[in-house]
Amino acid sequence: MPSHAIRTPGYLALALLLIAPPAAAIDAAKLPPAAAGAMAQAASPQGIPEYRRRLKEYLEARAAFDQEASAYWTSIAEKRRGRNAKRREHQAIALEDYVLTQPPVYAGPRRPVNPAPEAEEPREPRERKYIPVVADLLKAAADYFQWTPQQPTNELEFKRAYARVASAAGLTREQAVRVYAFETGGNGNHASQSGFHGSRAISTAIGYNQLLTTNTVELLAEQGPEFVKVLTEKAAHLSGPARQTMDRKIAVLKKMVALARSVPDEWALHEKIGDTPQGWALHAMVLDIDVGPLLQTHKLLTSVIFARAKGFTRPLTAAELEMMNLTGDGTGLDMVTMPQAIREQVPTSNFFQRGGYERNPVAVRHNTVAKLLTVTDARMDSNSNLPGAKELAAAF
């Protein structure tokens, strides 16, 4: 599994900051008279040389910082490659295999405001990538597969179905409930989407474990035949309209699995499918009462299986499982297998790409592995006391 940013509802403040209009873009006409006058004065011929001087200082400071930061993140990548090589050779990982300093933080001057913005080259507005919401998934499923997922009559029905599947697969109640509490804020439902407000969302992550479209495509590609088998066995005990509904669902699932397996089993290729309306249709399966619990369970189960395959024999704590769920199995296991003494010294930056880290306020604020696991556990403790989490716990 790949690295990806922490995306739960508790971290939406970052998204709000990203979409807020910058202070420099405030229309002078809307400013108080004194402030508007100051801007007018700054735009005078005398203000242009001062602006250029300050811009030069800023660009020089920023270039120096970028050079320092680039060297830091290059060392992060080199250390990561070194750890991967040692693991392939079954060699022990030591403290010196990590970068032990925190990333550099820019502390130079801010970019000055151009007093004559009309002199600047106009910039092409950046087109924001559209994030499909549940309504889009349902429409895509109807358009491409002439099918609508069978959603629960109430949330408890979905929780009971999830609890049955998770328990049968070997997940513990503590793992399932605490991950649910962390990912959904303790009161989420099977269709909860990350950062959803009105008709927009900040991510395609949906459900108890917040699956992305790419997660769904990958799970259908890797576990799809097993899902078909489970539904076929369930269909054998049904009759009448219920049997017809299940048979139709199985036929659609087979087509979706075929689409997911039409490319090599690689995350980047699954991501390409997930970014299409056909991929959105596949993601609608996460809402289905029969297939949704399978997808949610196997998102966590693949991490458990991965850890076992790598020789990690003790049960994963919920916080450790969440690290693998959030950052990807390989990266997460790197943190999970680390002794406590090392966890307290290793910066979280070791497990991110630069862009992902700088957009992740949780990893920046809780900047060692020990701190990140501690805050994850604390949030799980708090959210597990909320009604949704308690209802899920009772379903086990």
C-alpha positions in Angstrom: 0.0 0.0 0.0 1.2 3.5 -0.7 1.8 6.4 1.6 -1.0 8.9 1.9 -1.9 11.7 4.1 -3.9 11.4 7.3 -7.4 12.2 6.3 -9.8 11.8 9.2 -12.4 14.5 10.2 -10.3 15.7 13.1 -7.7 17.0 10.6 -10.0 19.0 8.3 -8.6 22.3 9.6 -5.7 21.8 7.2 -8.2 21.6 4.3 -9.9 24.8 5.4 -6.6 26.6 5.5 -5.8 25.4 2.0 -9.1 26.7 0.5 -9.2 30.0 2.5 -8.4 33.1 0.3 -4.9 34.5 1.0 -4.7 37.7 2.9 -2.7 39.3 0.1 -5.6 38.8 -2.3 -7.9 41.1 -0.3 -9.5 43.8 -2.5 -8.1 47.2 -1.5 -11.6 48.7 -2.2 -12.9 46.7 0.8 -10.2 47.9 3.2 -10.6 50.7 5.7 -9.7 54.1 4.3 -6.3 54.3 6.2 -5.3 50.8 4.9 -6.4 51.6 1.4 -4.4 54.8 1.5 -1.3 53.0 2.6 -1.6 50.6 -0.3 -2.0 53.5 -2.7 1.2 55.1 -1.3 3.0 51.8 -1.7 2.0 51.7 -5.3 3.7 55.1 -5.9 7.0 55.2 -7.9 9.0 55.4 -4.6 7.4 52.1 -3.5 8.6 50.1 -6.5 12.4 50.1 -5.6 11.5 49.1 -2.0 9.3 46.3 -3.3 12.1 45.0 -5.6 14.6 45.1 -2.7 12.3 43.1 -0.5 11.5 40.7 -3.2 15.2 40.0 -3.9 15.7 39.4 -0.2 12.7 37.0 -0.1 13.8 35.1 -3.2 17.4 34.7 -1.9 16.1 33.5 1.5 13.6 31.1 -0.1 16.3 29.7 -2.5 18.6 29.0 0.4 15.8 27.3 2.4 14.8 25.2 -0.6 18.4 24.1 -1.1 18.6 23.1 2.6 15.2 21.4 2.5 16.0 19.5 -0.7 19.2 18.1 0.9 17.2 17.0 3.9 14.5 15.2 2.0 17.1 13.6 -0.2 18.7 12.2 2.9 15.3 10.9 4.0 14.9 9.1 0.7 18.4 7.7 0.9 17.9 6.4 4.4 14.6 4.8 3.3 16.3 3.0 0.5 19.0 1.8 2.9 16.4 0.4 5.3 14.6 -1.4 2.5 17.9 -2.9 1.3 18.7 -4.1 4.8 15.3 -5.7 5.2 15.8 -7.6 1.9 19.0 -8.9 3.4 17.2 -9.7 6.7 19.5 -7.3 8.5 18.5 -5.5 11.7 17.4 -1.9 11.4 19.2 0.5 13.9 18.8 4.1 15.0 21.4 5.3 12.5 19.3 4.0 9.7 17.0 7.0 10.2 17.4 10.8 9.8 17.3 12.0 13.4 16.9 15.7 12.8 13.6 17.5 12.2 12.9 19.0 8.7 14.1 22.6 8.3 11.4 25.3 8.7 11.4 28.4 6.6 12.0 31.4 8.9 12.9 34.1 6.4 11.0 37.1 5.2 7.6 36.7 3.6 7.0 37.4 0.0 6.2 41.1 -0.4 3.0 42.3 -2.0 3.6 43.8 -5.4 2.4 47.4 -5.3 1.8 47.3 -9.1 0.2 43.9 -9.6 -0.9 44.9 -13.1 2.7 44.8 -14.2 2.9 41.1 -13.4 2.3 38.4 -15.9 -1.3 37.0 -15.5 -1.3 33.5 -14.1 -3.5 30.7 -15.4 -6.0 29.8 -12.6 -5.2 26.3 -11.3 -8.0 23.8 -12.0 -8.9 22.0 -8.8 -9.4 18.3 -9.3 -13.0 17.3 -8.8 -13.6 14.9 -5.9 -16.6 12.6 -6.5 -19.1 12.4 -3.7 -21.6 9.6 -2.9 -24.2 10.9 -5.3 -21.6 10.6 -8.1 -20.7 7.1 -7.1 -24.4 6.0 -7.2 -24.9 7.7 -10.6 -21.8 6.0 -12.0 -22.9 2.6 -10.8 -26.3 3.1 -12.5 -24.7 4.5 -15.7 -22.0 1.8 -16.2 -23.5 -1.2 -14.5 -27.2 -0.5 -14.3 -27.0 -1.2 -10.6 -27.6 0.4 -7.3 -25.8 -0.7 -4.1 -28.1 -2.3 -1.5 -27.7 0.1 1.4 -28.8 -0.8 5.0 -32.2 0.2 6.3 -30.4 1.7 9.4 -26.8 2.0 10.5 -26.9 -0.7 13.1 -27.7 -3.2 10.3 -24.4 -2.3 8.6 -22.5 -2.4 11.9 -23.7 -5.8 12.6 -22.8 -7.0 9.1 -19.3 -5.5 9.5 -18.9 -7.0 13.0 -19.7 -10.5 11.6 -17.3 -10.2 8.7 -14.5 -8.7 10.8 -14.8 -11.2 13.6 -14.8 -14.1 11.2 -11.7 -12.7 9.5 -9.8 -12.6 12.8 -10.0 -8.8 13.6 -10.6 -8.1 17.3 -13.3 -5.9 18.5 -10.8 -3.5 19.9 -9.0 -3.1 16.5 -12.2 -2.6 14.6 -13.9 -0.2 17.0 -10.8 1.9 17.8 -9.9 2.3 14.1 -13.6 3.2 13.4 -13.5 5.7 16.2 -10.3 7.3 14.9 -11.3 7.3 11.2 -14.9 8.6 11.5 -14.6 10.6 14.7 -16.7 8.1 16.7 -20.0 8.7 15.1 -19.6 8.1 11.4 -21.8 6.0 9.2 -21.1 3.6 6.3 -21.4 6.5 3.8 -19.4 9.1 5.8 -17.0 10.8 3.4 -13.9 12.7 4.4 -14.5 16.4 4.6 -18.0 16.3 3.1 -19.8 19.6 3.3 -23.0 20.1 1.2 -22.0 18.8 -2.2 -18.2 18.8 -1.9 -15.6 16.7 -0.1 -11.8 16.8 0.3 -11.2 13.1 -0.4 -12.9 10.0 -1.8 -12.3 8.3 1.6 -15.6 6.7 2.7 -16.8 4.4 5.4 -15.7 3.0 8.7 -12.0 2.7 7.6 -12.2 5.6 5.1 -11.4 3.7 1.8 -10.2 5.7 -1.1 -11.3 4.9 -4.7 -7.9 3.4 -5.3 -8.3 1.2 -2.2 -11.6 -0.2 -3.5 -10.1 -0.9 -7.0 -7.1 -2.6 -5.4 -9.2 -4.7 -3.0 -11.5 -5.8 -5.8 -8.5 -6.7 -7.9 -6.8 -8.7 -5.2 -9.8 -10.1 -3.1 -12.6 -9.9 -5.7 -12.8 -13.6 -6.5 -13.0 -14.3 -2.7 -15.8 -11.7 -2.4 -17.7 -13.4 -5.3 -17.3 -16.8 -3.5 -18.7 -15.3 -0.2 -21.7 -13.9 -2.0 -22.3 -17.1 -4.0 -22.4 -19.1 -0.7 -24.8 -16.6 0.7 -27.0 -16.8 -2.4 -27.4 -20.6 -1.9 -29.4 -20.0 1.2 -31.8 -17.5 -0.4 -34.9 -17.8 -2.6 -37.4 -15.6 -4.4 -36.7 -11.9 -4.8 -33.8 -12.0 -2.3 -32.1 -14.6 -4.4 -32.7 -12.6 -7.6 -31.2 -9.5 -6.0 -28.2 -11.4 -4.8 -27.6 -13.0 -8.2 -27.8 -9.6 -9.9 -25.3 -8.3 -7.4 -22.9 -11.2 -8.0 -23.1 -10.6 -11.8 -22.2 -6.9 -11.3 -19.5 -7.7 -8.8 -17.9 -10.1 -11.4 -17.8 -7.3 -14.0 -16.3 -4.9 -11.5 -13.6 -7.4 -10.5 -12.8 -8.0 -14.2 -12.4 -4.2 -14.7 -10.2 -3.9 -11.6 -8.0 -6.8 -12.8 -7.7 -5.5 -16.4 -4.4 -3.9 -15.4 -1.4 -5.2 -13.6 -1.7 -5.2 -9.8 0.0 -1.8 -9.2 -1.2 1.1 -7.1 -0.6 3.7 -9.8 -2.6 1.8 -12.4 -5.4 1.2 -9.9 -5.4 4.9 -9.1 -5.9 5.7 -12.8 -9.0 3.5 -12.8 -10.2 5.1 -9.6 -10.0 8.5 -11.2 -12.5 7.6 -13.9 -16.3 7.4 -13.6 -16.0 3.6 -14.0 -13.8 3.6 -11.0 -16.3 5.7 -9.1 -18.9 3.0 -9.9 -16.6 0.4 -8.4 -16.2 2.6 -5.3 -20.0 2.5 -4.9 -19.6 -1.1 -3.7 -18.3 0.3 -0.4 -21.9 1.3 0.3 -23.4 -2.1 -0.2 -24.6 -4.1 2.8 -22.9 -7.3 1.6 -19.8 -6.1 -0.2 -19.1 -3.0 1.9 -18.2 -4.9 5.1 -15.9 -7.2 3.1 -14.0 -4.2 1.7 -13.8 -2.4 5.1 -12.6 -5.6 6.8 -10.0 -6.5 4.2 -8.5 -3.0 4.2 -7.4 -3.7 7.7 -6.9 -7.5 7.3 -4.3 -7.0 4.5 -2.2 -5.0 7.0 -2.5 -7.8 9.6 -1.5 -10.4 7.0 1.4 -8.3 5.7 2.8 -7.9 9.3 2.6 -11.6 9.9 4.3 -12.4 6.6 7.1 -10.1 7.6 7.5 -12.1 10.9 5.6 -9.8 13.2 3.8 -12.3 15.4 2.2 -10.3 18.2 -1.3 -8.8 17.7 -1.1 -5.2 16.3 -2.6 -2.6 18.6 -5.3 -0.5 17.1 -2.9 2.5 16.9 -0.3 0.4 15.2 -2.9 -1.0 12.7 -4.0 2.6 12.1 -0.5 3.6 11.2 -0.4 0.9 8.5 -3.9 1.8 7.4 -3.0 5.4 7.0 0.6 5.3 5.6 0.6 2.0 3.8 1.7 -1.4 5.0 5.5 -1.2 4.4 5.8 2.3 5.9 3.5 1.5 8.7 5.3 -1.7 9.6 8.5 0.2 9.8 7.0 2.3 12.6 5.3 -0.7 14.2 8.4 -2.8 14.5 10.5 0.0 16.0 11.5 -0.4 19.7 10.0 2.2 22.0 13.4 3.8 22.7 13.9 4.4 19.0 10.3 5.5 18.5 11.0 8.4 20.9 13.9 9.6 18.8 12.9 9.1 15.2 11.1 12.0 13.5 7.9 11.2 11.7 9.3 12.9 8.6 11.2 9.6 7.9 7.9 8.1 6.7 6.7 10.7 4.4 7.4 12.4 1.1 8.1 16.1 1.5 4.8 17.2 0.0 2.7 14.8 2.1 4.5 15.8 5.3 4.2 19.5 4.8 0.5 19.1 4.2 0.1 17.0 7.3 -0.3 19.1 10.4 -0.7 16.0 12.7 2.7 14.5 11.6 4.4 18.0 11.9 3.0 18.7 15.3 3.5 15.3 16.8 6.9 15.0 15.2 8.3 11.7 16.5 6.9 8.2 16.0 6.2 7.9 19.8 4.3 11.2 19.8 2.3 10.2 16.7 1.2 6.9 18.2 0.4 8.5 21.5 -1.9 11.1 20.0 -3.5 8.4 17.8 -4.2 6.3 20.9 -5.5 9.4 22.8 -8.0 10.2 20.0 -9.1 6.6 19.9 -9.7 6.7 23.6 -11.8 9.8 23.4 -13.8 8.9 20.3 -14.5 5.3 21.5 -16.8 6.8 24.1 -19.1 8.3 21.5 -22.4 6.7 20.7 -21.4 5.4 17.2 -18.4 3.6 18.5 -20.3 2.2 21.4 -22.9 0.9 19.1 -20.3 -0.8 16.9 -18.7 -2.4 20.0 -22.0 -3.8 21.0 -22.4 -5.3 17.5 -19.5 -7.6 18.1 
